[in-house]
Amino acid sequence: WDSLGGLDERFFFFFEETDFCLQVRRQGRRVMHLPDVYVQHDQGQSVKDASGAARIEYWRSRYAYFVKNHRLPTRLVLAVGLCLRLWFDSLAAGLCVLATLGRNARWLARWRVCTELMGWHWRGCPKHVGLPR
């Protein structure tokens, strides 16, 4: 922990533990699983009322992780692949919203998150959009 300086603060909400484990391995140390340790994690409770903003933070942290840990060609492939997937997810969710005449709350919420993410990308991934700091 001390040799790495704790968690990298470039990761506000996601990927901090993923990056930490990678840095541990890069130091030649092992990442261990301790099955006797129990931690309660209230999955999604911190972001339950801000799903679009939370997904933006997830994408922002994912990009930061790859910028920090991978070379440009890998980052370009990732960015193109992720944006294509987002486009297809948005299209599929939109079609499902149309097919259900907007009455399926799950598909409507998914489509709204996808369109919010696409808008964030179209605006150049602005830093002021996402979860409040």
Rosetta blueprint (number, residue, H / E / L):
1 W L
2 D L
3 S L
4 L L
5 G L
6 G L
7 L L
8 D L
9 E L
10 R L
11 F L
12 F L
13 F L
14 F L
15 F L
16 E H
17 E H
18 T H
19 D H
20 F H
21 C H
22 L H
23 Q H
24 V H
25 R H
26 R H
27 Q L
28 G L
29 R L
30 R L
31 V L
32 M L
33 H L
34 L L
35 P L
36 D L
37 V L
38 Y L
39 V L
40 Q L
41 H L
42 D L
43 Q L
44 G L
45 Q L
46 S L
47 V L
48 K L
49 D L
50 A L
51 S H
52 G H
53 A H
54 A H
55 R H
56 I H
57 E H
58 Y H
59 W H
60 R H
61 S H
62 R H
63 Y H
64 A H
65 Y H
66 F H
67 V H
68 K H
69 N H
70 H L
71 R L
72 L H
73 P H
74 T H
75 R H
76 L H
77 V H
78 L H
79 A H
80 V H
81 G H
82 L H
83 C H
84 L H
85 R H
86 L H
87 W H
88 F H
89 D H
90 S H
91 L H
92 A H
93 A H
94 G H
95 L H
96 C H
97 V H
98 L H
99 A H
100 T L
101 L L
102 G L
103 R L
104 N L
105 A H
106 R H
107 W H
108 L H
109 A H
110 R H
111 W H
112 R H
113 V H
114 C H
115 T H
116 E H
117 L H
118 M H
119 G H
120 W H
121 H H
122 W H
123 R L
124 G L
125 C L
126 P L
127 K L
128 H L
129 V L
130 G L
131 L L
132 P L
133 R L
